[in-house]
Amino acid sequence: MKSLRTTLEAIRKGLGADTPDLNFDVVLHRVADAGSQLGRLQVTCCAPKRNVLYTEILQNLNTVQVALSKERGTGH
């Protein structure tokens, strides 16, 4: 969870208003890292109540990934 928190904070910082030169590749890589960290938590952490939270975070990461890819011109 600590690692995931750090990754999510890095994504937020990378998307912040104080980041005029958005590096799409870096942020997209961090989004992928966060998704993989969440996937590990889903399979290894036996806390069914957290699955709702994990699913919501994954959906939000997907929204970020789609928006960034579209903005970059590589979206579907």
mmCIF file of the N, C-alpha and C atoms, coordinates in Angstrom:
data_MODEL
# 
_entry.id   MODEL 
# 
loop_
_atom_site.group_PDB 
_atom_site.id 
_atom_site.type_symbol 
_atom_site.label_atom_id 
_atom_site.label_alt_id 
_atom_site.label_comp_id 
_atom_site.label_asym_id 
_atom_site.label_entity_id 
_atom_site.label_seq_id 
_atom_site.pdbx_PDB_ins_code 
_atom_site.Cartn_x 
_atom_site.Cartn_y 
_atom_site.Cartn_z 
_atom_site.occupancy 
_atom_site.B_iso_or_equiv 
_atom_site.pdbx_formal_charge 
_atom_site.auth_seq_id 
_atom_site.auth_comp_id 
_atom_site.auth_asym_id 
_atom_site.auth_atom_id 
_atom_site.pdbx_PDB_model_num 
ATOM 1   N N  . MET A 1 1  ? 0.819   -1.188  0.000   1.00 0.00 ? 1  MET A N  1 
ATOM 2   C CA . MET A 1 1  ? 0.000   0.000   0.000   1.00 0.00 ? 1  MET A CA 1 
ATOM 3   C C  . MET A 1 1  ? 0.867   1.257   0.000   1.00 0.00 ? 1  MET A C  1 
ATOM 4   N N  . LYS A 1 2  ? 1.992   1.190   0.704   1.00 0.00 ? 2  LYS A N  1 
ATOM 5   C CA . LYS A 1 2  ? 2.883   2.355   0.766   1.00 0.00 ? 2  LYS A CA 1 
ATOM 6   C C  . LYS A 1 2  ? 3.418   2.696   -0.627  1.00 0.00 ? 2  LYS A C  1 
ATOM 7   N N  . SER A 1 3  ? 3.818   1.660   -1.342  1.00 0.00 ? 3  SER A N  1 
ATOM 8   C CA . SER A 1 3  ? 4.351   1.852   -2.688  1.00 0.00 ? 3  SER A CA 1 
ATOM 9   C C  . SER A 1 3  ? 3.271   2.418   -3.613  1.00 0.00 ? 3  SER A C  1 
ATOM 10  N N  . LEU A 1 4  ? 2.053   1.910   -3.482  1.00 0.00 ? 4  LEU A N  1 
ATOM 11  C CA . LEU A 1 4  ? 0.951   2.402   -4.298  1.00 0.00 ? 4  LEU A CA 1 
ATOM 12  C C  . LEU A 1 4  ? 0.682   3.874   -3.994  1.00 0.00 ? 4  LEU A C  1 
ATOM 13  N N  . ARG A 1 5  ? 0.707   4.219   -2.736  1.00 0.00 ? 5  ARG A N  1 
ATOM 14  C CA . ARG A 1 5  ? 0.480   5.620   -2.353  1.00 0.00 ? 5  ARG A CA 1 
ATOM 15  C C  . ARG A 1 5  ? 1.527   6.535   -2.998  1.00 0.00 ? 5  ARG A C  1 
ATOM 16  N N  . THR A 1 6  ? 2.777   6.109   -2.936  1.00 0.00 ? 6  THR A N  1 
ATOM 17  C CA . THR A 1 6  ? 3.867   6.888   -3.533  1.00 0.00 ? 6  THR A CA 1 
ATOM 18  C C  . THR A 1 6  ? 3.651   7.045   -5.041  1.00 0.00 ? 6  THR A C  1 
ATOM 19  N N  . THR A 1 7  ? 3.249   5.959   -5.696  1.00 0.00 ? 7  THR A N  1 
ATOM 20  C CA . THR A 1 7  ? 3.015   6.001   -7.145  1.00 0.00 ? 7  THR A CA 1 
ATOM 21  C C  . THR A 1 7  ? 1.855   6.929   -7.484  1.00 0.00 ? 7  THR A C  1 
ATOM 22  N N  . LEU A 1 8  ? 0.760   6.839   -6.723  1.00 0.00 ? 8  LEU A N  1 
ATOM 23  C CA . LEU A 1 8  ? -0.397  7.703   -6.979  1.00 0.00 ? 8  LEU A CA 1 
ATOM 24  C C  . LEU A 1 8  ? -0.048  9.170   -6.741  1.00 0.00 ? 8  LEU A C  1 
ATOM 25  N N  . GLU A 1 9  ? 0.755   9.442   -5.731  1.00 0.00 ? 9  GLU A N  1 
ATOM 26  C CA . GLU A 1 9  ? 1.191   10.823  -5.479  1.00 0.00 ? 9  GLU A CA 1 
ATOM 27  C C  . GLU A 1 9  ? 2.054   11.343  -6.635  1.00 0.00 ? 9  GLU A C  1 
ATOM 28  N N  . ALA A 1 10 ? 2.903   10.471  -7.182  1.00 0.00 ? 10 ALA A N  1 
ATOM 29  C CA . ALA A 1 10 ? 3.745   10.871  -8.318  1.00 0.00 ? 10 ALA A CA 1 
ATOM 30  C C  . ALA A 1 10 ? 2.884   11.167  -9.546  1.00 0.00 ? 10 ALA A C  1 
ATOM 31  N N  . ILE A 1 11 ? 1.824   10.376  -9.744  1.00 0.00 ? 11 ILE A N  1 
ATOM 32  C CA . ILE A 1 11 ? 0.910   10.629  -10.867 1.00 0.00 ? 11 ILE A CA 1 
ATOM 33  C C  . ILE A 1 11 ? 0.238   11.983  -10.675 1.00 0.00 ? 11 ILE A C  1 
ATOM 34  N N  . ARG A 1 12 ? -0.269  12.212  -9.475  1.00 0.00 ? 12 ARG A N  1 
ATOM 35  C CA . ARG A 1 12 ? -0.950  13.481  -9.186  1.00 0.00 ? 12 ARG A CA 1 
ATOM 36  C C  . ARG A 1 12 ? -0.001  14.655  -9.411  1.00 0.00 ? 12 ARG A C  1 
ATOM 37  N N  . LYS A 1 13 ? 1.240   14.516  -8.947  1.00 0.00 ? 13 LYS A N  1 
ATOM 38  C CA . LYS A 1 13 ? 2.222   15.588  -9.121  1.00 0.00 ? 13 LYS A CA 1 
ATOM 39  C C  . LYS A 1 13 ? 2.518   15.800  -10.608 1.00 0.00 ? 13 LYS A C  1 
ATOM 40  N N  . GLY A 1 14 ? 2.626   14.709  -11.360 1.00 0.00 ? 14 GLY A N  1 
ATOM 41  C CA . GLY A 1 14 ? 2.909   14.794  -12.791 1.00 0.00 ? 14 GLY A CA 1 
ATOM 42  C C  . GLY A 1 14 ? 1.793   15.439  -13.578 1.00 0.00 ? 14 GLY A C  1 
ATOM 43  N N  . LEU A 1 15 ? 0.577   15.388  -13.030 1.00 0.00 ? 15 LEU A N  1 
ATOM 44  C CA . LEU A 1 15 ? -0.580  15.976  -13.704 1.00 0.00 ? 15 LEU A CA 1 
ATOM 45  C C  . LEU A 1 15 ? -0.952  17.337  -13.128 1.00 0.00 ? 15 LEU A C  1 
ATOM 46  N N  . GLY A 1 16 ? -0.190  17.804  -12.169 1.00 0.00 ? 16 GLY A N  1 
ATOM 47  C CA . GLY A 1 16 ? -0.526  19.045  -11.468 1.00 0.00 ? 16 GLY A CA 1 
ATOM 48  C C  . GLY A 1 16 ? -0.422  20.286  -12.329 1.00 0.00 ? 16 GLY A C  1 
ATOM 49  N N  . ALA A 1 17 ? -1.103  21.309  -11.876 1.00 0.00 ? 17 ALA A N  1 
ATOM 50  C CA . ALA A 1 17 ? -1.111  22.595  -12.586 1.00 0.00 ? 17 ALA A CA 1 
ATOM 51  C C  . ALA A 1 17 ? 0.277   23.223  -12.623 1.00 0.00 ? 17 ALA A C  1 
ATOM 52  N N  . ASP A 1 18 ? 1.118   22.850  -11.658 1.00 0.00 ? 18 ASP A N  1 
ATOM 53  C CA . ASP A 1 18 ? 2.472   23.401  -11.615 1.00 0.00 ? 18 ASP A CA 1 
ATOM 54  C C  . ASP A 1 18 ? 3.430   22.630  -12.519 1.00 0.00 ? 18 ASP A C  1 
ATOM 55  N N  . THR A 1 19 ? 2.892   21.756  -13.393 1.00 0.00 ? 19 THR A N  1 
ATOM 56  C CA . THR A 1 19 ? 3.693   20.966  -14.320 1.00 0.00 ? 19 THR A CA 1 
ATOM 57  C C  . THR A 1 19 ? 3.331   21.357  -15.748 1.00 0.00 ? 19 THR A C  1 
ATOM 58  N N  . PRO A 1 20 ? 3.860   22.495  -16.224 1.00 0.00 ? 20 PRO A N  1 
ATOM 59  C CA . PRO A 1 20 ? 3.478   22.957  -17.557 1.00 0.00 ? 20 PRO A CA 1 
ATOM 60  C C  . PRO A 1 20 ? 3.947   22.035  -18.686 1.00 0.00 ? 20 PRO A C  1 
ATOM 61  N N  . ASP A 1 21 ? 5.056   21.347  -18.492 1.00 0.00 ? 21 ASP A N  1 
ATOM 62  C CA . ASP A 1 21 ? 5.592   20.452  -19.518 1.00 0.00 ? 21 ASP A CA 1 
ATOM 63  C C  . ASP A 1 21 ? 5.269   19.012  -19.147 1.00 0.00 ? 21 ASP A C  1 
ATOM 64  N N  . LEU A 1 22 ? 4.035   18.603  -19.392 1.00 0.00 ? 22 LEU A N  1 
ATOM 65  C CA . LEU A 1 22 ? 3.580   17.270  -19.050 1.00 0.00 ? 22 LEU A CA 1 
ATOM 66  C C  . LEU A 1 22 ? 4.356   16.228  -19.851 1.00 0.00 ? 22 LEU A C  1 
ATOM 67  N N  . ASN A 1 23 ? 4.972   15.291  -19.154 1.00 0.00 ? 23 ASN A N  1 
ATOM 68  C CA . ASN A 1 23 ? 5.676   14.202  -19.816 1.00 0.00 ? 23 ASN A CA 1 
ATOM 69  C C  . ASN A 1 23 ? 4.741   12.996  -19.854 1.00 0.00 ? 23 ASN A C  1 
ATOM 70  N N  . PHE A 1 24 ? 4.060   12.832  -20.979 1.00 0.00 ? 24 PHE A N  1 
ATOM 71  C CA . PHE A 1 24 ? 3.063   11.780  -21.124 1.00 0.00 ? 24 PHE A CA 1 
ATOM 72  C C  . PHE A 1 24 ? 3.644   10.403  -20.826 1.00 0.00 ? 24 PHE A C  1 
ATOM 73  N N  . ASP A 1 25 ? 4.830   10.133  -21.352 1.00 0.00 ? 25 ASP A N  1 
ATOM 74  C CA . ASP A 1 25 ? 5.425   8.809   -21.173 1.00 0.00 ? 25 ASP A CA 1 
ATOM 75  C C  . ASP A 1 25 ? 5.663   8.482   -19.702 1.00 0.00 ? 25 ASP A C  1 
ATOM 76  N N  . VAL A 1 26 ? 6.166   9.440   -18.962 1.00 0.00 ? 26 VAL A N  1 
ATOM 77  C CA . VAL A 1 26 ? 6.441   9.229   -17.537 1.00 0.00 ? 26 VAL A CA 1 
ATOM 78  C C  . VAL A 1 26 ? 5.146   8.983   -16.776 1.00 0.00 ? 26 VAL A C  1 
ATOM 79  N N  . VAL A 1 27 ? 4.140   9.830   -17.021 1.00 0.00 ? 27 VAL A N  1 
ATOM 80  C CA . VAL A 1 27 ? 2.876   9.685   -16.299 1.00 0.00 ? 27 VAL A CA 1 
ATOM 81  C C  . VAL A 1 27 ? 2.187   8.379   -16.689 1.00 0.00 ? 27 VAL A C  1 
ATOM 82  N N  . LEU A 1 28 ? 2.176   8.045   -17.974 1.00 0.00 ? 28 LEU A N  1 
ATOM 83  C CA . LEU A 1 28 ? 1.553   6.790   -18.401 1.00 0.00 ? 28 LEU A CA 1 
ATOM 84  C C  . LEU A 1 28 ? 2.266   5.581   -17.812 1.00 0.00 ? 28 LEU A C  1 
ATOM 85  N N  . HIS A 1 29 ? 3.577   5.651   -17.699 1.00 0.00 ? 29 HIS A N  1 
ATOM 86  C CA . HIS A 1 29 ? 4.336   4.564   -17.066 1.00 0.00 ? 29 HIS A CA 1 
ATOM 87  C C  . HIS A 1 29 ? 3.936   4.425   -15.598 1.00 0.00 ? 29 HIS A C  1 
ATOM 88  N N  . ARG A 1 30 ? 3.770   5.547   -14.923 1.00 0.00 ? 30 ARG A N  1 
ATOM 89  C CA . ARG A 1 30 ? 3.364   5.510   -13.513 1.00 0.00 ? 30 ARG A CA 1 
ATOM 90  C C  . ARG A 1 30 ? 1.938   4.975   -13.366 1.00 0.00 ? 30 ARG A C  1 
ATOM 91  N N  . VAL A 1 31 ? 1.066   5.322   -14.296 1.00 0.00 ? 31 VAL A N  1 
ATOM 92  C CA . VAL A 1 31 ? -0.296  4.795   -14.273 1.00 0.00 ? 31 VAL A CA 1 
ATOM 93  C C  . VAL A 1 31 ? -0.252  3.268   -14.418 1.00 0.00 ? 31 VAL A C  1 
ATOM 94  N N  . ALA A 1 32 ? 0.573   2.786   -15.333 1.00 0.00 ? 32 ALA A N  1 
ATOM 95  C CA . ALA A 1 32 ? 0.721   1.337   -15.513 1.00 0.00 ? 32 ALA A CA 1 
ATOM 96  C C  . ALA A 1 32 ? 1.287   0.685   -14.252 1.00 0.00 ? 32 ALA A C  1 
ATOM 97  N N  . ASP A 1 33 ? 2.252   1.333   -13.621 1.00 0.00 ? 33 ASP A N  1 
ATOM 98  C CA . ASP A 1 33 ? 2.813   0.812   -12.362 1.00 0.00 ? 33 ASP A CA 1 
ATOM 99  C C  . ASP A 1 33 ? 1.735   0.719   -11.282 1.00 0.00 ? 33 ASP A C  1 
ATOM 100 N N  . ALA A 1 34 ? 0.933   1.752   -11.175 1.00 0.00 ? 34 ALA A N  1 
ATOM 101 C CA . ALA A 1 34 ? -0.131  1.759   -10.161 1.00 0.00 ? 34 ALA A CA 1 
ATOM 102 C C  . ALA A 1 34 ? -1.131  0.636   -10.442 1.00 0.00 ? 34 ALA A C  1 
ATOM 103 N N  . GLY A 1 35 ? -1.477  0.441   -11.693 1.00 0.00 ? 35 GLY A N  1 
ATOM 104 C CA . GLY A 1 35 ? -2.388  -0.646  -12.056 1.00 0.00 ? 35 GLY A CA 1 
ATOM 105 C C  . GLY A 1 35 ? -1.831  -1.996  -11.688 1.00 0.00 ? 35 GLY A C  1 
ATOM 106 N N  . SER A 1 36 ? -0.557  -2.184  -11.923 1.00 0.00 ? 36 SER A N  1 
ATOM 107 C CA . SER A 1 36 ? 0.071   -3.459  -11.582 1.00 0.00 ? 36 SER A CA 1 
ATOM 108 C C  . SER A 1 36 ? 0.157   -3.652  -10.070 1.00 0.00 ? 36 SER A C  1 
ATOM 109 N N  . GLN A 1 37 ? 0.419   -2.591  -9.346  1.00 0.00 ? 37 GLN A N  1 
ATOM 110 C CA . GLN A 1 37 ? 0.453   -2.671  -7.878  1.00 0.00 ? 37 GLN A CA 1 
ATOM 111 C C  . GLN A 1 37 ? -0.937  -3.020  -7.338  1.00 0.00 ? 37 GLN A C  1 
ATOM 112 N N  . LEU A 1 38 ? -1.961  -2.413  -7.912  1.00 0.00 ? 38 LEU A N  1 
ATOM 113 C CA . LEU A 1 38 ? -3.338  -2.723  -7.499  1.00 0.00 ? 38 LEU A CA 1 
ATOM 114 C C  . LEU A 1 38 ? -3.691  -4.167  -7.818  1.00 0.00 ? 38 LEU A C  1 
ATOM 115 N N  . GLY A 1 39 ? -3.264  -4.634  -8.970  1.00 0.00 ? 39 GLY A N  1 
ATOM 116 C CA . GLY A 1 39 ? -3.515  -6.029  -9.344  1.00 0.00 ? 39 GLY A CA 1 
ATOM 117 C C  . GLY A 1 39 ? -2.907  -6.990  -8.338  1.00 0.00 ? 39 GLY A C  1 
ATOM 118 N N  . ARG A 1 40 ? -1.689  -6.697  -7.905  1.00 0.00 ? 40 ARG A N  1 
ATOM 119 C CA . ARG A 1 40 ? -1.044  -7.548  -6.889  1.00 0.00 ? 40 ARG A CA 1 
ATOM 120 C C  . ARG A 1 40 ? -1.829  -7.518  -5.586  1.00 0.00 ? 40 ARG A C  1 
ATOM 121 N N  . LEU A 1 41 ? -2.301  -6.347  -5.200  1.00 0.00 ? 41 LEU A N  1 
ATOM 122 C CA . LEU A 1 41 ? -3.083  -6.243  -3.967  1.00 0.00 ? 41 LEU A CA 1 
ATOM 123 C C  . LEU A 1 41 ? -4.382  -7.040  -4.082  1.00 0.00 ? 41 LEU A C  1 
ATOM 124 N N  . GLN A 1 42 ? -5.016  -6.982  -5.239  1.00 0.00 ? 42 GLN A N  1 
ATOM 125 C CA . GLN A 1 42 ? -6.273  -7.704  -5.419  1.00 0.00 ? 42 GLN A CA 1 
ATOM 126 C C  . GLN A 1 42 ? -6.081  -9.211  -5.266  1.00 0.00 ? 42 GLN A C  1 
ATOM 127 N N  . VAL A 1 43 ? -4.985  -9.737  -5.770  1.00 0.00 ? 43 VAL A N  1 
ATOM 128 C CA . VAL A 1 43 ? -4.787  -11.186 -5.703  1.00 0.00 ? 43 VAL A CA 1 
ATOM 129 C C  . VAL A 1 43 ? -4.134  -11.647 -4.420  1.00 0.00 ? 43 VAL A C  1 
ATOM 130 N N  . THR A 1 44 ? -3.385  -10.798 -3.775  1.00 0.00 ? 44 THR A N  1 
ATOM 131 C CA . THR A 1 44 ? -2.658  -11.245 -2.592  1.00 0.00 ? 44 THR A CA 1 
ATOM 132 C C  . THR A 1 44 ? -3.281  -10.818 -1.280  1.00 0.00 ? 44 THR A C  1 
ATOM 133 N N  . CYS A 1 45 ? -4.094  -9.809  -1.302  1.00 0.00 ? 45 CYS A N  1 
ATOM 134 C CA . CYS A 1 45 ? -4.662  -9.283  -0.063  1.00 0.00 ? 45 CYS A CA 1 
ATOM 135 C C  . CYS A 1 45 ? -6.064  -9.862  0.127   1.00 0.00 ? 45 CYS A C  1 
ATOM 136 N N  . CYS A 1 46 ? -6.235  -10.588 1.190   1.00 0.00 ? 46 CYS A N  1 
ATOM 137 C CA . CYS A 1 46 ? -7.546  -11.237 1.396   1.00 0.00 ? 46 CYS A CA 1 
ATOM 138 C C  . CYS A 1 46 ? -8.461  -10.321 2.211   1.00 0.00 ? 46 CYS A C  1 
ATOM 139 N N  . ALA A 1 47 ? -8.809  -9.201  1.627   1.00 0.00 ? 47 ALA A N  1 
ATOM 140 C CA . ALA A 1 47 ? -9.730  -8.262  2.264   1.00 0.00 ? 47 ALA A CA 1 
ATOM 141 C C  . ALA A 1 47 ? -10.820 -7.917  1.257   1.00 0.00 ? 47 ALA A C  1 
ATOM 142 N N  . PRO A 1 48 ? -11.872 -8.739  1.174   1.00 0.00 ? 48 PRO A N  1 
ATOM 143 C CA . PRO A 1 48 ? -12.919 -8.542  0.166   1.00 0.00 ? 48 PRO A CA 1 
ATOM 144 C C  . PRO A 1 48 ? -13.518 -7.136  0.170   1.00 0.00 ? 48 PRO A C  1 
ATOM 145 N N  . LYS A 1 49 ? -13.565 -6.504  1.321   1.00 0.00 ? 49 LYS A N  1 
ATOM 146 C CA . LYS A 1 49 ? -14.136 -5.156  1.381   1.00 0.00 ? 49 LYS A CA 1 
ATOM 147 C C  . LYS A 1 49 ? -13.292 -4.158  0.601   1.00 0.00 ? 49 LYS A C  1 
ATOM 148 N N  . ARG A 1 50 ? -12.034 -4.461  0.432   1.00 0.00 ? 50 ARG A N  1 
ATOM 149 C CA . ARG A 1 50 ? -11.152 -3.545  -0.306  1.00 0.00 ? 50 ARG A CA 1 
ATOM 150 C C  . ARG A 1 50 ? -11.309 -3.688  -1.814  1.00 0.00 ? 50 ARG A C  1 
ATOM 151 N N  . ASN A 1 51 ? -11.872 -4.771  -2.281  1.00 0.00 ? 51 ASN A N  1 
ATOM 152 C CA . ASN A 1 51 ? -12.020 -4.967  -3.721  1.00 0.00 ? 51 ASN A CA 1 
ATOM 153 C C  . ASN A 1 51 ? -12.810 -3.839  -4.373  1.00 0.00 ? 51 ASN A C  1 
ATOM 154 N N  . VAL A 1 52 ? -13.798 -3.309  -3.679  1.00 0.00 ? 52 VAL A N  1 
ATOM 155 C CA . VAL A 1 52 ? -14.572 -2.184  -4.221  1.00 0.00 ? 52 VAL A CA 1 
ATOM 156 C C  . VAL A 1 52 ? -13.653 -0.979  -4.426  1.00 0.00 ? 52 VAL A C  1 
ATOM 157 N N  . LEU A 1 53 ? -12.808 -0.714  -3.445  1.00 0.00 ? 53 LEU A N  1 
ATOM 158 C CA . LEU A 1 53 ? -11.857 0.397   -3.542  1.00 0.00 ? 53 LEU A CA 1 
ATOM 159 C C  . LEU A 1 53 ? -10.869 0.155   -4.677  1.00 0.00 ? 53 LEU A C  1 
ATOM 160 N N  . TYR A 1 54 ? -10.309 -1.053  -4.752  1.00 0.00 ? 54 TYR A N  1 
ATOM 161 C CA . TYR A 1 54 ? -9.346  -1.373  -5.806  1.00 0.00 ? 54 TYR A CA 1 
ATOM 162 C C  . TYR A 1 54 ? -9.984  -1.205  -7.188  1.00 0.00 ? 54 TYR A C  1 
ATOM 163 N N  . THR A 1 55 ? -11.216 -1.671  -7.327  1.00 0.00 ? 55 THR A N  1 
ATOM 164 C CA . THR A 1 55 ? -11.913 -1.555  -8.609  1.00 0.00 ? 55 THR A CA 1 
ATOM 165 C C  . THR A 1 55 ? -12.127 -0.098  -8.987  1.00 0.00 ? 55 THR A C  1 
ATOM 166 N N  . GLU A 1 56 ? -12.516 0.706   -8.024  1.00 0.00 ? 56 GLU A N  1 
ATOM 167 C CA . GLU A 1 56 ? -12.739 2.132   -8.289  1.00 0.00 ? 56 GLU A CA 1 
ATOM 168 C C  . GLU A 1 56 ? -11.438 2.826   -8.699  1.00 0.00 ? 56 GLU A C  1 
ATOM 169 N N  . ILE A 1 57 ? -10.354 2.506   -8.011  1.00 0.00 ? 57 ILE A N  1 
ATOM 170 C CA . ILE A 1 57 ? -9.060  3.114   -8.363  1.00 0.00 ? 57 ILE A CA 1 
ATOM 171 C C  . ILE A 1 57 ? -8.642  2.683   -9.760  1.00 0.00 ? 57 ILE A C  1 
ATOM 172 N N  . LEU A 1 58 ? -8.822  1.399   -10.090 1.00 0.00 ? 58 LEU A N  1 
ATOM 173 C CA . LEU A 1 58 ? -8.466  0.922   -11.432 1.00 0.00 ? 58 LEU A CA 1 
ATOM 174 C C  . LEU A 1 58 ? -9.298  1.624   -12.504 1.00 0.00 ? 58 LEU A C  1 
ATOM 175 N N  . GLN A 1 59 ? -10.573 1.838   -12.248 1.00 0.00 ? 59 GLN A N  1 
ATOM 176 C CA . GLN A 1 59 ? -11.415 2.553   -13.206 1.00 0.00 ? 59 GLN A CA 1 
ATOM 177 C C  . GLN A 1 59 ? -10.922 3.984   -13.394 1.00 0.00 ? 59 GLN A C  1 
ATOM 178 N N  . ASN A 1 60 ? -10.538 4.624   -12.304 1.00 0.00 ? 60 ASN A N  1 
ATOM 179 C CA . ASN A 1 60 ? -10.026 5.997   -12.404 1.00 0.00 ? 60 ASN A CA 1 
ATOM 180 C C  . ASN A 1 60 ? -8.684  6.041   -13.125 1.00 0.00 ? 60 ASN A C  1 
ATOM 181 N N  . LEU A 1 61 ? -7.831  5.060   -12.869 1.00 0.00 ? 61 LEU A N  1 
ATOM 182 C CA . LEU A 1 61 ? -6.555  4.997   -13.595 1.00 0.00 ? 61 LEU A CA 1 
ATOM 183 C C  . LEU A 1 61 ? -6.804  4.809   -15.088 1.00 0.00 ? 61 LEU A C  1 
ATOM 184 N N  . ASN A 1 62 ? -7.792  3.996   -15.418 1.00 0.00 ? 62 ASN A N  1 
ATOM 185 C CA . ASN A 1 62 ? -8.131  3.791   -16.821 1.00 0.00 ? 62 ASN A CA 1 
ATOM 186 C C  . ASN A 1 62 ? -8.595  5.096   -17.459 1.00 0.00 ? 62 ASN A C  1 
ATOM 187 N N  . THR A 1 63 ? -9.389  5.861   -16.734 1.00 0.00 ? 63 THR A N  1 
ATOM 188 C CA . THR A 1 63 ? -9.856  7.159   -17.237 1.00 0.00 ? 63 THR A CA 1 
ATOM 189 C C  . THR A 1 63 ? -8.677  8.083   -17.512 1.00 0.00 ? 63 THR A C  1 
ATOM 190 N N  . VAL A 1 64 ? -7.711  8.097   -16.591 1.00 0.00 ? 64 VAL A N  1 
ATOM 191 C CA . VAL A 1 64 ? -6.513  8.928   -16.763 1.00 0.00 ? 64 VAL A CA 1 
ATOM 192 C C  . VAL A 1 64 ? -5.725  8.460   -17.980 1.00 0.00 ? 64 VAL A C  1 
ATOM 193 N N  . GLN A 1 65 ? -5.540  7.148   -18.105 1.00 0.00 ? 65 GLN A N  1 
ATOM 194 C CA . GLN A 1 65 ? -4.765  6.592   -19.215 1.00 0.00 ? 65 GLN A CA 1 
ATOM 195 C C  . GLN A 1 65 ? -5.420  6.923   -20.557 1.00 0.00 ? 65 GLN A C  1 
ATOM 196 N N  . VAL A 1 66 ? -6.727  6.775   -20.639 1.00 0.00 ? 66 VAL A N  1 
ATOM 197 C CA . VAL A 1 66 ? -7.443  7.068   -21.887 1.00 0.00 ? 66 VAL A CA 1 
ATOM 198 C C  . VAL A 1 66 ? -7.335  8.552   -22.227 1.00 0.00 ? 66 VAL A C  1 
ATOM 199 N N  . ALA A 1 67 ? -7.525  9.413   -21.236 1.00 0.00 ? 67 ALA A N  1 
ATOM 200 C CA . ALA A 1 67 ? -7.446  10.860  -21.474 1.00 0.00 ? 67 ALA A CA 1 
ATOM 201 C C  . ALA A 1 67 ? -6.047  11.283  -21.912 1.00 0.00 ? 67 ALA A C  1 
ATOM 202 N N  . LEU A 1 68 ? -5.024  10.741  -21.250 1.00 0.00 ? 68 LEU A N  1 
ATOM 203 C CA . LEU A 1 68 ? -3.654  11.091  -21.624 1.00 0.00 ? 68 LEU A CA 1 
ATOM 204 C C  . LEU A 1 68 ? -3.319  10.586  -23.023 1.00 0.00 ? 68 LEU A C  1 
ATOM 205 N N  . SER A 1 69 ? -3.735  9.374   -23.326 1.00 0.00 ? 69 SER A N  1 
ATOM 206 C CA . SER A 1 69 ? -3.468  8.817   -24.655 1.00 0.00 ? 69 SER A CA 1 
ATOM 207 C C  . SER A 1 69 ? -4.162  9.625   -25.733 1.00 0.00 ? 69 SER A C  1 
ATOM 208 N N  . LYS A 1 70 ? -5.402  10.045  -25.459 1.00 0.00 ? 70 LYS A N  1 
ATOM 209 C CA . LYS A 1 70 ? -6.144  10.869  -26.418 1.00 0.00 ? 70 LYS A CA 1 
ATOM 210 C C  . LYS A 1 70 ? -5.453  12.206  -26.628 1.00 0.00 ? 70 LYS A C  1 
ATOM 211 N N  . GLU A 1 71 ? -5.066  12.834  -25.516 1.00 0.00 ? 71 GLU A N  1 
ATOM 212 C CA . GLU A 1 71 ? -4.382  14.140  -25.589 1.00 0.00 ? 71 GLU A CA 1 
ATOM 213 C C  . GLU A 1 71 ? -3.065  14.028  -26.353 1.00 0.00 ? 71 GLU A C  1 
ATOM 214 N N  . ARG A 1 72 ? -2.399  12.923  -26.186 1.00 0.00 ? 72 ARG A N  1 
ATOM 215 C CA . ARG A 1 72 ? -1.113  12.685  -26.841 1.00 0.00 ? 72 ARG A CA 1 
ATOM 216 C C  . ARG A 1 72 ? -1.297  12.295  -28.300 1.00 0.00 ? 72 ARG A C  1 
ATOM 217 N N  . GLY A 1 73 ? -2.519  11.904  -28.652 1.00 0.00 ? 73 GLY A N  1 
ATOM 218 C CA . GLY A 1 73 ? -2.782  11.515  -30.036 1.00 0.00 ? 73 GLY A CA 1 
ATOM 219 C C  . GLY A 1 73 ? -2.605  10.041  -30.308 1.00 0.00 ? 73 GLY A C  1 
ATOM 220 N N  . THR A 1 74 ? -2.536  9.240   -29.248 1.00 0.00 ? 74 THR A N  1 
ATOM 221 C CA . THR A 1 74 ? -2.346  7.803   -29.423 1.00 0.00 ? 74 THR A CA 1 
ATOM 222 C C  . THR A 1 74 ? -3.531  6.996   -28.902 1.00 0.00 ? 74 THR A C  1 
ATOM 223 N N  . GLY A 1 75 ? -4.622  7.700   -28.616 1.00 0.00 ? 75 GLY A N  1 
ATOM 224 C CA . GLY A 1 75 ? -5.813  7.018   -28.077 1.00 0.00 ? 75 GLY A CA 1 
ATOM 225 C C  . GLY A 1 75 ? -6.602  6.313   -29.154 1.00 0.00 ? 75 GLY A C  1 
ATOM 226 N N  . HIS A 1 76 ? -7.566  5.561   -28.707 1.00 0.00 ? 76 HIS A N  1 
ATOM 227 C CA . HIS A 1 76 ? -8.414  4.806   -29.635 1.00 0.00 ? 76 HIS A CA 1 
ATOM 228 C C  . HIS A 1 76 ? -9.613  5.630   -30.016 1.00 0.00 ? 76 HIS A C  1 
# 
